[in-house]
Amino acid sequence: MQTNNDLLNVTAAAAYLGISRTWLYQLPRKGGGPARTLIGRRVFFAKADLDTWRKERAAKVQARAKITAAKAARQEQRAAAIKAGAPVQHRRRKAPAKVAG
């Protein structure tokens, strides 16, 4: 069970996460953010939920960084091959589908 000491208001939660209050308010609209609790019209966040969300977000950022690094490595390999005189293979675009009418 959560006690009042475990709940942070929006200002305290934003400071705890190191983000702005505005960003914290916008996260649910963007399809993310930590779980929140409404007490009346006031919004609160549990510290445990903030920590969980921070860890999940860090894992997503690391995964995205790996993908970006792999793309950069492929681009460097392609640039080196072009510099060495290897023929360039272009991707073919598919012709647009004709609409019967």
Secondary structure, 3 states (H helix, E strand, C coil): CCCHHHEEEHHHHHHHHCCCHHHHHHCHHHCCCCCCEEECCEEEEEHHHHHHHHHHHHHHHHHHHHHHHHHHHHHHHHHHHHHCCCCCCCCCCCCCCCCCC
